[in-house]
Amino acid sequence: MESLETELEQARDLSVAELADAIESIGFECTRCGACCKANDPADGDGETEPHTATLFPDEARQLQKATEEDFEEAYDWRDVARPMPYGLSEGEDGPEGETFEWAIQTDACGDCTFYEEAEDGTGACGVHDSRPLVCRTYPFSVALGGTSEPMGEAVDREGLVRAHECEGLGRDISRAEAEELAAALKERAVRELEEAISLRDRYEPRSDVNGVVVHDSEGAKRPDGTPLEER
């Protein structure tokens, strides 16, 4: 298994042109179906839906806060835009507890992304489209390098290092300019994910002594409201 540092060098050496070639070969056009922004239905059709979980870098959470200051009537605080990734957490007597290693975009009461908007005709839109995180900018694609994430399930297609995940927009024509823009964002995301993973690994110290939820990210251990653990 390659080290994270080796994978990072490979990510930095990725050719945007070659990534764009792969994206063109697979094909993609967003149909605004909203599936990637909504709660996930269980694979077997039974049980409850699972809240939307799109990963969020710490600086992207702050970027979303800034976007709400500029575009919304009321600025959002950290908890309005980000929540602890639920994986690794358990339900204690006083609510969720444990340690997790990522942030997810906040969800609404239905489990959909809090910024998802749906028109009367059923088409979806993003309320912070220009400030959306890299995982949203690059969906339904990911890069097949260790240490990078696979959004919403396993890949359904692959061309070289580019994986395509389930989406009704796959297989549609995409212009070269759009493919290159998507490819550049895909490379940026791969690099960022590996940089975050390395920084998190180097900073991580178990905090089982803390009640409630602790989120470890590249900036250190934090409370669910985004404040550093040691500030309290």
N, C-alpha and C positions, 0 to 999 in steps of 0.2 A: 504493500500500500504506500503510495506516494505521501510525503510529508505535506502539510499545509503550505509551507514555504515554496516547495516545488510546484504545487498546484497553482499558487499565486503567480509564479513566474510564467507558467504556461498560460494563465488567464491574461496576463499583461502582454503576452506575445501573440494573442489571438488576432487574426486578420479580420478586420471589419468587412472587407470585400468578400472573403470566403464565407463569413457568417451570412452576409446578404445573399450570396449565391444559394446557400442552403435554404434560407427563408423563401427565396423566389421559387426554388424547386418544390418545396412543400406547399407554398401558397397560403395566403391568409388575407381576409378582409373582415373587420369588425362588423357584425350584424346588429349590434346594440341590443342583443337579447337579454343582457343583464345577468346571465348565468354565473359569470365569474365574480359578481359583486353580491350575490345572494347567499343565504344559508344553504348548506349542502344537504341534499336529501340522502338518506341512508342507502347504501348500495343494494341492499336486498329488498328495498321498498317498505320495510317494516320499521317501526320505532320512530323516534323523534328526529327532526332535522338537527344538524350540527351547525352552530354559529359560524359565519364566514371567518376564515382565518388567513389573512394576508400579512406577511411579515413586513415589519417596519423598522428602519434604522432610526436611532435616536435623533439624528439631525433631521430626518424626514418628518418625525413627529413635530419638531419645532417649526419646520417649514409649513406643515399643515396648520399649526396654530397661527402663524403669520398670515396665511392665506385667509383664514376666517376673520382676522382683524380687518383685512382689506375688503373682503367681499360680503361678509355677513353682517347682520345688524348687531350681533353680540359676539365678541371674541371667545373662542373655546379655550378651556384650560387643558392640561395634559390628559386628564382622564376622559375628556370629551373626544380626543382624537386617537388615543392609544390605550390598550389594555394588556395586561400580562398574557403571554401565550399560555393557554391552559394546560399544555402538555407538561406532565411532571407534577402538577398540583393535585391536592386532594381536598376533600370537604371536611373541615374540622368543626368543632362545636360552635365556633364564632365566625364561620365562613371559610373561604378558600385559604389554604396554607401550603407552604413548601417553597421550593426554589424552581425557577424556570429561566430560560436562557435567551428569550426573544420577546419582542413586542409585537402585537398584532394591531391592525387598524380596529378602532372601536366599532361596535355593532349596535343596531337599534333593538327594539323589543322583539322584532321578528327574526333577529339573527343576521340581518343583512348589513352590509357596510353602512356606517352611519352617514356617509356622503352619497349614497346611491339614491337617485331620483328616477321615478318611473312616470312616463307620460300616459295620457288616457289611451293611446293606441298600443300600449304595452312595451314600447321601446324604452330602453334605459339610458341614463346619462350620469355623469359624475359631477357632483357639485363643486369639486376642486380640481377639475380636469388638468389645468395647467400646472398644478402643484402635486399631482398624484405621485405616489412612490414608484420606485423602479420596478418592483414586482408587478405593478399594474401596467406600467408602460410597456413591459416586455411580454405580458401574457398573450398567447398561450405557449411561449417558448422558454426554454432554459438551456444552459450549457452543461454538457456531460463531463464535468470535472468533479473530483472528490472535494467535499467541503462546500458545494453549491446546492441550492435547494431545488426541489421539484414541486411546483405549485399544483394543488388540487389533483393529486393522484399520479399514477404511473403514465409514462409517455405512450402515445398511440402511434407515433411516427418518429423517425429519426433520419437525419441527413448529416453525415459526418459527426461533429460534436454538438449539433443543434438537435434538441429534443422538442417535439411538439406534443402538447397535452390536450386532452379532450376539449373541443370547442367546435361549434357548428360553423365557424368562419374559416376553418382549415380547408385547403384545396381550392380556394378562390384566387383569382388573379391579384397580384400586388405589383405596384410600380417599383422600378429600381430605386427611385428616391425614397420611397416609403420603406423598402426593404433595408436600405442602408441606414436610415434613421433608427429603425428598430434594432438593427444589428449593433449599432454604436451603443444604444442603451443596454443591449444584452451583454456586451462586453463589459461595460461599466458596472453592471449589476454583479457579474461574476467576480470582478476584481474587488468590489466593495464587500461582497459576502465573505470572501476569503480573508480580506484585511480585518473584517469584524471578527471572524472566527479566531484568527491568530491573536488579536488583541484581547478577546474574551478569555481565551486559554491562558494567556500570560497574566491576566489580572485576577482570575478566578480564585476565590477562597471560600470554602463552604461556610454557610451562615445558618446552621441548624439551631443556633442559639437565639435567633430572632423569631418572634411570634408573627404570624400572618404570612404574607407573600413577599418574597425577595426576587427581584428580576436582575439577573446578571447580563450586562451588555458590554460593549467595547469601552464604555466610559466608567465601568465599575458597578458595584451593587447598588440597587435603587429600590425605593418603595414603589407601590403601584401608582402613586401620583407623580412619578418621575423624579422625585428629589433623591439626592444621594443618601444612602443609608446612614452615613456618619453625621449628617446634619442634624440628627435628632438625638 
